[in-house]
Amino acid sequence: MTGKPLYKITFLNHGKVYELYARHVESGRLWGFVEVSELVFDVHEGLVVDPTEERLQAEFGETRTLHLPMQSVLRVEEVEKKRQSAIRDAASGEAVITPFPMPTRPR
């Protein structure tokens, strides 16, 4: 691997399992927390848009450091390359898909 390592962080948040990518993960300065910083998002220019990636970027795009409670972190993996980020339902494991807004019909 070249450059900074890349980590895939899987954690629970409000009944959903989030998978994010970051360049920096360490034991937090706050006891019982894991610090995740330098979050990595796909920047797509063109017609193909991933609604999950858009949702994650909208939620965490301005975040400098995530302080995740240790008990919510399911897994931290050092990976070679970034794959698709995901949000899954914790109970069923099914992907939570953010639907595109539907146009309303005039009455």
C-alpha positions in Angstrom: 0.0 0.0 0.0 1.1 3.5 -0.7 0.4 6.7 1.2 -1.8 6.8 4.2 -3.7 3.6 5.4 -7.4 3.4 4.6 -9.8 2.0 7.2 -13.4 0.7 6.9 -15.3 1.4 10.1 -18.5 -0.5 10.8 -20.7 0.9 13.7 -24.2 1.0 15.0 -26.2 4.2 14.9 -29.9 4.5 15.7 -30.8 0.9 14.8 -28.7 1.0 11.6 -25.3 -0.3 10.7 -23.1 2.3 9.0 -20.0 1.5 7.0 -17.7 4.5 6.5 -14.1 4.9 5.3 -11.5 7.0 7.0 -7.7 7.6 6.9 -7.3 7.9 10.7 -8.6 5.7 13.6 -7.3 5.6 17.1 -8.4 5.1 20.7 -10.1 8.3 21.8 -8.8 10.9 24.1 -12.2 10.6 25.7 -12.3 7.4 27.7 -14.5 4.7 26.1 -14.6 6.3 22.6 -12.9 5.6 19.3 -11.8 8.6 17.2 -12.4 8.4 13.5 -11.1 11.3 11.3 -10.2 12.2 7.7 -13.4 10.6 6.4 -13.3 9.5 2.7 -16.2 10.0 0.4 -16.5 9.3 -3.3 -16.7 12.4 -5.4 -18.7 11.6 -8.5 -19.0 14.0 -11.3 -21.4 12.9 -14.0 -24.7 11.2 -14.2 -24.2 8.3 -11.8 -25.1 9.2 -8.2 -25.0 6.9 -5.2 -27.8 8.0 -2.9 -26.2 6.3 0.1 -22.9 8.0 -0.4 -24.8 11.3 -0.8 -26.7 10.7 2.4 -23.5 9.9 4.3 -21.7 12.9 2.9 -24.6 15.1 3.9 -24.6 13.7 7.4 -20.8 13.5 8.0 -19.2 15.7 5.3 -18.4 18.6 7.6 -17.3 16.3 10.5 -13.6 16.7 11.5 -13.6 13.8 14.0 -16.2 11.2 14.9 -16.1 10.1 18.6 -17.9 6.8 18.5 -18.7 4.9 21.7 -16.6 1.8 21.9 -19.6 -0.5 22.3 -21.1 0.8 19.0 -18.1 -0.1 16.9 -18.5 -3.5 15.3 -15.4 -3.7 13.3 -12.4 -1.7 12.0 -10.6 -3.1 9.0 -7.5 -1.8 7.2 -8.3 -2.1 3.5 -6.5 -1.7 0.2 -9.2 0.4 -1.6 -12.5 2.0 -0.9 -15.6 0.2 -1.8 -19.2 1.4 -1.6 -20.2 2.8 1.7 -23.4 1.5 3.2 -26.2 2.0 5.7 -28.0 -1.2 6.6 -30.9 -2.1 8.9 -29.3 -3.7 12.1 -32.1 -6.3 12.5 -32.5 -7.5 8.9 -29.1 -6.5 7.4 -30.9 -5.1 4.3 -29.5 -1.9 2.8 -31.4 1.2 3.7 -32.0 2.9 0.4 -32.7 6.6 0.3 -35.3 7.0 -2.4 -35.2 9.8 -4.8 -38.0 12.4 -4.2 -41.1 11.6 -6.2 -42.8 14.4 -8.0 -46.3 15.2 -6.7 -49.2 15.3 -9.1 -51.4 18.3 -9.2 -54.9 17.6 -8.0 
